[in-house]
Amino acid sequence: MRADLAFVGSGGIAPYGLTGFHLTDFHLDEAATERGVLADASHRCVPADSGRFGRTAAHRACEPDGFHPLITDTPFPAELHTALGRAGSDVITA
């Protein structure tokens, strides 16, 4: 399935490794589905409330360059903002 616009949620967004942070999920099948949807979509958005920041789930869904933009409800930690900037992604605060 190929989507023009995909909105993919997550279990957590936390600093990880050299890329700065990863989008993660608690369930392996959901993380695999998210990876597939993000890989095939023309435009990839991640809505994430502030409760997701700094939280790491067991399965990696994607790295910071796998989506653009991140849509959130509040400003988030500086290290995540820096990592998103390096990945070329923007943040929309609702």
C-alpha positions in Angstrom: 0.0 0.0 0.0 1.3 3.4 -0.9 0.1 6.6 0.8 0.4 10.1 -0.4 0.2 11.4 3.2 0.8 9.2 6.3 0.3 10.1 9.9 2.2 7.6 12.1 2.0 7.7 15.9 4.6 6.2 18.3 5.2 4.7 21.7 8.1 7.0 22.4 10.7 9.5 21.0 14.0 9.4 22.8 17.7 10.2 22.4 19.5 7.2 21.0 22.8 6.5 19.3 24.6 8.7 16.9 21.6 10.0 15.0 20.2 11.7 18.1 16.9 9.9 18.7 14.6 7.2 17.3 10.8 6.9 17.0 9.9 3.7 18.8 6.9 1.5 19.5 6.0 -1.1 22.2 4.7 -3.8 19.7 6.9 -5.4 17.1 4.1 -5.7 14.5 3.2 -2.0 14.9 6.8 -0.9 14.5 7.1 -3.0 11.4 3.9 -1.6 10.0 5.0 2.0 10.8 8.4 1.3 9.0 6.5 0.1 5.9 4.1 3.0 5.8 6.8 5.6 6.3 9.0 4.0 3.6 6.3 4.1 1.0 4.5 7.4 1.7 5.2 10.6 -0.2 4.7 12.8 2.9 5.4 11.4 6.4 4.1 13.2 9.6 4.4 12.1 13.2 1.9 13.4 15.7 3.4 13.0 19.2 2.1 14.6 22.5 4.7 15.7 25.1 4.2 12.4 27.0 6.2 10.6 24.2 9.3 12.6 24.6 12.1 10.9 26.5 10.2 7.6 26.5 11.8 4.6 24.8 9.8 1.7 23.7 11.2 -1.7 22.8 11.1 -1.6 18.9 12.5 1.0 16.6 10.2 2.4 14.0 12.4 4.9 12.3 15.2 7.4 12.6 14.7 11.2 12.6 15.1 11.5 8.9 12.2 9.1 8.3 9.5 11.7 8.7 8.8 15.4 8.3 7.3 17.2 10.3 6.8 16.3 13.9 3.5 17.6 15.2 3.3 18.2 19.0 1.3 19.9 21.7 4.2 21.6 23.6 7.8 22.6 23.2 10.2 19.7 23.7 13.7 19.0 25.0 16.6 20.9 23.3 18.4 17.6 22.4 15.4 16.5 20.3 15.1 19.8 18.6 18.8 19.6 17.7 18.5 16.1 16.4 15.4 17.1 14.3 17.3 20.0 12.9 20.2 17.8 11.8 17.8 15.4 10.2 16.1 18.3 8.2 12.7 17.9 9.9 10.5 20.7 11.2 8.3 20.8 14.3 4.8 22.1 14.3 3.5 23.0 17.8 -0.3 23.0 17.9 
